[in-house]
Amino acid sequence: MSSLLLKLVVGHLAGDFLLQGDRDAANKRTPSVLARHTLVHAAILTVIAVTQPFREAGEWLVLGLLLVSHAGIDAITVRAFASSPRRLLVDQTAHLVAIGIAVQVLAPGELREALASALPVLQARDSWWFAGGLVTAVWVGGVVVGTAVAPYAARLSEMGSGREGLERAGRTIGKCERALIYLFIMTGHEALVGFVVAAKALMRLPEARDRGTRGASEYYIVGTLLSLVWAVAAGLMTRALLGR
């Protein structure tokens, strides 16, 4: 990645995640909190400008407009979306677009160079095989596992067995589990798959010993094993298709 683009992206990440606490992130509707966050980014942009260095007033003006756009994006997204992954996605995408526009104005060759560097990766067949395997392992696997365990879930409901827990937490855990397993297999660290399985088994051990929750425990074990088999199969098949 080129120099200015790299600095602006790293500076943005530092300002939004390293130097911003959870309380400030959740309360940017308050003008004073938004102003404090904007000042942090102003300091970061000043450091970047000095290290470039920028000498013309027009260059500083572009950075000033980037700072204003950052504050505006934050003010809009914090009001338009509840605290959710959707807000984070929209907010960060808008910031990256603003950074891209600023780089295009200040150093158009750098953005072209960065895009040219990324293009071969996006065009490579192996990249598409890897992405396809990841989607198959994580998201397609979620649908397959959910469909397979649906009869057990229905049976648990009939038995009145409790499956209390956070809404959608099980699905999120399953996605993380399959993603880790897939990445471990693709990077040749298959032994680490055992740690994922062991960690999840330890979490369910108390339920397995309790007769009152044995049905729910067996339901989760079936789901976990199906999820494991699917992720391993997706990883091994993708590796075979890549010729590794």
C-alpha positions in Angstrom: 0.0 0.0 0.0 1.3 3.4 -0.9 2.6 5.9 1.8 -0.2 8.4 2.1 -3.0 5.9 1.8 -1.3 3.6 4.4 -0.9 6.5 6.8 -4.5 7.7 6.5 -5.9 4.2 6.9 -3.7 3.4 9.9 -4.4 6.8 11.4 -8.1 6.3 11.0 -8.0 2.9 12.6 -6.0 4.3 15.5 -8.5 7.1 16.0 -11.6 5.1 15.8 -10.5 2.0 17.7 -7.3 2.5 19.6 -8.0 6.0 20.9 -11.8 5.8 21.3 -13.4 4.1 24.2 -16.6 2.1 24.1 -18.4 4.9 26.1 -17.4 7.6 23.6 -18.3 5.4 20.6 -21.8 4.8 22.1 -22.4 8.5 23.0 -21.3 10.4 19.9 -24.8 11.9 19.7 -23.5 14.2 22.5 -21.8 17.2 20.8 -19.0 17.3 23.3 -18.1 13.6 22.8 -18.2 14.0 19.0 -16.0 17.1 19.3 -13.5 15.3 21.5 -13.3 12.4 19.0 -12.9 14.9 16.1 -10.0 16.6 17.9 -8.2 13.2 18.2 -8.5 12.7 14.5 -7.4 16.3 13.9 -4.2 15.5 15.8 -3.6 12.3 13.9 -4.1 14.1 10.5 -1.7 16.9 11.6 1.0 14.3 12.4 0.4 12.7 9.0 0.6 16.0 7.2 3.9 16.8 8.9 5.4 13.5 7.9 4.4 13.8 4.3 5.1 16.8 4.4 2.4 19.0 3.0 3.4 22.6 2.1 0.6 24.0 0.0 -2.6 25.4 1.6 -4.7 23.4 -0.7 -3.3 20.1 0.7 -4.1 21.2 4.2 -7.6 22.2 3.0 -8.2 18.6 1.7 -7.2 17.2 5.1 -9.5 19.7 6.7 -12.4 18.6 4.5 -11.5 14.9 5.3 -11.8 15.8 9.0 -15.1 17.5 8.5 -16.4 14.5 6.6 -15.3 12.2 9.4 -17.3 14.2 11.9 -20.3 14.4 9.6 -20.3 10.7 8.9 -20.1 9.9 12.6 -22.9 12.3 13.4 -25.2 10.8 10.7 -24.5 7.1 11.3 -24.9 7.3 15.1 -28.4 8.8 14.6 -29.4 6.7 11.6 -28.5 3.3 13.0 -28.8 1.6 16.3 -25.5 0.2 17.7 -25.1 -2.8 15.5 -22.8 -4.4 12.9 -24.8 -2.6 10.2 -23.9 0.8 11.6 -20.2 -0.2 12.0 -20.1 -1.4 8.3 -21.8 1.7 6.9 -19.7 4.0 9.1 -16.4 2.4 8.3 -17.2 2.1 4.6 -18.1 5.8 4.3 -14.8 6.7 6.1 -12.7 4.6 3.7 -14.5 6.1 0.7 -13.7 9.6 2.1 -10.0 8.6 2.6 -9.9 7.2 -1.0 -11.2 10.5 -2.4 -8.7 12.5 -0.3 -5.8 10.3 -1.6 -7.0 10.7 -5.2 -6.9 14.4 -4.8 -3.6 14.7 -3.0 -1.7 11.8 -4.6 -3.6 10.2 -7.5 -0.8 8.0 -8.4 -0.8 6.3 -5.0 -4.4 5.2 -5.2 -3.9 3.9 -8.7 -0.8 2.0 -7.5 -2.7 0.4 -4.6 -5.6 -0.7 -6.8 -3.1 -2.1 -9.3 -1.4 -4.1 -6.5 -4.8 -5.5 -5.4 -6.0 -6.4 -8.8 -3.8 -9.4 -9.4 -5.0 -10.9 -6.1 -8.6 -10.3 -7.0 -8.1 -11.8 -10.5 -6.2 -14.9 -9.2 -8.2 -18.1 -9.4 -6.8 -19.3 -6.1 -8.3 -16.3 -4.3 -11.8 -17.1 -5.6 -11.3 -20.8 -4.6 -10.3 -19.7 -1.1 -13.2 -17.2 -0.8 -15.7 -19.8 -2.1 -14.4 -22.3 0.4 -14.8 -19.8 3.2 -18.4 -19.0 2.3 -19.2 -22.7 1.9 -17.6 -23.5 5.3 -19.1 -20.6 7.3 -22.4 -19.5 5.8 -23.5 -22.5 3.8 -22.5 -24.6 6.7 -24.7 -22.6 9.0 -27.8 -23.3 6.8 -26.9 -27.0 6.5 -26.3 -27.5 10.2 -29.4 -25.5 11.2 -31.5 -27.7 8.9 -30.0 -30.9 10.1 -30.6 -30.1 13.8 -34.1 -28.6 13.3 -35.8 -32.0 14.2 -33.8 -32.2 17.4 -34.8 -28.6 18.3 -38.4 -29.4 17.7 -38.2 -32.5 19.9 -36.6 -30.4 22.7 -39.5 -28.0 22.6 -41.9 -30.8 22.9 -40.0 -32.2 25.8 -40.0 -28.8 27.5 -36.2 -29.0 27.8 -34.6 -25.6 28.3 -32.4 -24.1 25.6 -32.2 -20.6 27.1 -29.4 -18.4 25.8 -28.7 -15.2 24.0 -30.6 -14.8 20.8 -28.5 -15.7 17.7 -25.5 -16.3 20.0 -25.3 -20.0 18.9 -25.3 -19.1 15.2 -22.5 -16.6 15.8 -20.4 -19.1 17.8 -20.9 -21.7 15.0 -19.7 -19.2 12.4 -16.6 -18.3 14.4 -16.0 -22.0 15.0 -16.2 -23.0 11.3 -14.2 -20.0 10.2 -11.3 -20.9 12.6 -11.4 -24.5 11.5 -11.3 -23.6 7.9 -8.4 -21.1 8.3 -6.4 -23.6 10.4 -6.8 -26.3 7.7 -6.0 -23.9 4.8 -2.8 -22.7 6.6 -1.7 -26.2 7.4 -2.3 -26.0 11.2 -4.8 -28.9 11.5 -3.7 -29.7 15.0 -5.2 -26.4 16.2 -8.7 -27.7 15.3 -8.5 -29.8 18.4 -8.3 -26.7 20.6 -11.5 -25.3 19.1 -13.3 -28.6 19.8 -11.8 -28.9 23.3 -12.8 -25.4 24.2 -16.4 -25.9 23.1 -16.6 -29.3 24.9 -15.4 -27.8 28.2 -18.1 -25.2 28.0 -20.8 -27.9 27.6 -19.3 -30.3 30.2 -21.5 -29.2 33.1 -24.6 -29.6 31.1 -23.6 -33.1 29.9 -23.3 -34.2 33.6 -26.7 -32.7 34.5 -29.6 -35.1 33.7 -32.0 -32.2 33.6 -30.2 -30.6 30.7 -28.9 -33.7 29.0 -31.2 -33.4 26.0 -30.1 -29.8 25.3 -26.5 -30.9 25.8 -26.9 -33.7 23.2 -28.5 -31.2 20.9 -25.5 -28.9 21.1 -23.1 -31.8 20.7 -24.8 -33.0 17.5 -24.7 -29.4 16.1 -21.0 -29.0 17.1 -20.0 -32.3 15.4 -21.9 -31.5 12.2 -20.4 -28.1 12.2 -16.9 -29.6 12.7 -17.4 -32.2 9.9 -18.7 -29.6 7.5 -15.9 -27.1 8.1 -13.2 -29.8 7.9 -14.7 -31.1 4.7 -14.9 -27.7 3.1 -11.3 -26.9 4.1 -9.9 -30.2 2.8 -11.9 -30.0 -0.5 -10.7 -26.4 -1.1 -7.1 -27.4 -0.4 -7.5 -30.3 -2.9 -8.9 -27.9 -5.5 -5.9 -25.6 -5.0 -3.6 -28.5 -5.4 -2.0 -28.1 -1.9 
